[in-house]
Amino acid sequence: MRAGRLPRLPAWLGTLPFLGYVGVFLLWPTGILVVDAFKNPSGSWNFGSLSTLYSPAVRGYFIGSFKLCVLSAVAGAVFGALVAYAVASGKPDGAVRRLSVAVSGVLAQFGGVTLAFAFQALIGPAGLLFHAGWYYSFPWGIGLIYTYFQIPLMVLVFLPAIDGLKVQWREASESLGSSTWQFWRYVGGPLLAPAFFGSLLLLFANALSAFATIQAWENQIAYTVPQQIGTALSSEVGLANVNAADVLAFGMIVMVAIVMTGYALLQRRAARWLR
């Protein structure tokens, strides 16, 4: 090695800050939670604590979360895909596309108390626009609020897939005499299906983990698992139980792991023709 020349460092050293961040703020808390889910309040091991996941009350929370996630994910995926297609149909470097992507990036992160209050002021009991009687019905009322940030998220994650549809495929289809319906039925639809359903699963996971919005919408009755976890951690009427919160969170981790595994598999399949 020449004098004054720095030694060549392994390329993987550049990932150490990221790996450290993931380890401290994701893997370590997750590991603690999983271990505590198998313990009782006294700290001793109790593998029977997971049996509470099968109790009727807990099943009700998971069913409520599932209903809300499916409703908001399907609505967000359908409308978001239509918006993404409209954006992709314009100029690739046009102002409309840049503005749409920028606005979607902001609105996808807009939620919590602010969003719940905005809908409350718009269509709540004293709404400025009108009073929607179903606003406080579950899951339709909160599902509408969730759809507000699910649609822009769908635009962001599904737009690259639509951009991957080559113009030459459409031209080749038309030259063979196929109609627009036939192109989407036999070419465009099958190609976009993995990306669409992968994005749908991502929206499902996004709705599953949301807490602040539904807590601001209804903080007296727990409809979903995140709400019940909050109750178990901070109840002032004798319902506080940290171990119960750990068990519920463990059930959510299992659900998210299953959903994100499906998302990864679908994205891998969609990436085959996006290269």
Phi, psi and omega in degrees: 000131180292150180295136178084357180264128181290143178292150179287126181265148178298145182295331184289348179296333179293342180270355183299317177301319179293316180296322177295320178297313180297320181293318184284318189259354179233300186291317181296309177299324179295318178298318178298317181296316181296318179295315181293336179293340180259018179237160176261174182304334180280351178099355179274159183291138180209089183289346178282353180295334179291346180294340178295340178294341182262001179290151182303320182295313181293321176301324178297321178294318180291323176295320177298316177298320181296316179299313181296318181294317180295314181299308183289326181290316180293313178298316179295322181291317182294306182291323178295323178294321178295318178295319179298321178294320178296321179292318181291338180285344180276192180292135182300327181247022182284164181292326180297317180293314180298318179293319181296317179294319180295315179295320179297321178297325179284311184291332178295337179257005183268116181195201177078209185297321182299314181292317179298320179292324179298316178290325177299317180287338184271310185230016178285190180304328178242041186295145178289327182275301176193171179257113177270114182296336182269006186300321181262016174270137180261134006261010190292317182295306180289332177298322177297319180295316179298323181298333181302319179261351176284323181298308179296328176295320177297321178301316183294318186274338184261341181300318177300326179293318178293322177298335180286346176288114183282142178298326182299328179293319178293318179294319178296321179295318180291325180293337177271003175090013181277152178273176178298318178298317180294325178297313181287333180286320188250344183238292185297315181299307179300326180289324182273345185303312180299318179293322180294310182289330174295318177294324177299318178294324178296319177295323177300312180295324179296317178290327182296324184271350182291136182229313188298322183294310182288332177291324176287329179289319180208109182250011179255327181242131178269116177260332187238169180296314179303322177297316181292327175297317177299321178296318181292336181268333189227013182295140179252010182240029174089009180260001182292131180201101184297320181295324175296322176296321178298318180295317178297318179295325177297319176298322178293322178299318178298316179297314180296321179298317179295314182296315183288333173295316175298321178297316181296320180294318179292322178293325177296320178291321180293329183288346181298321183259001176270351180289000000 
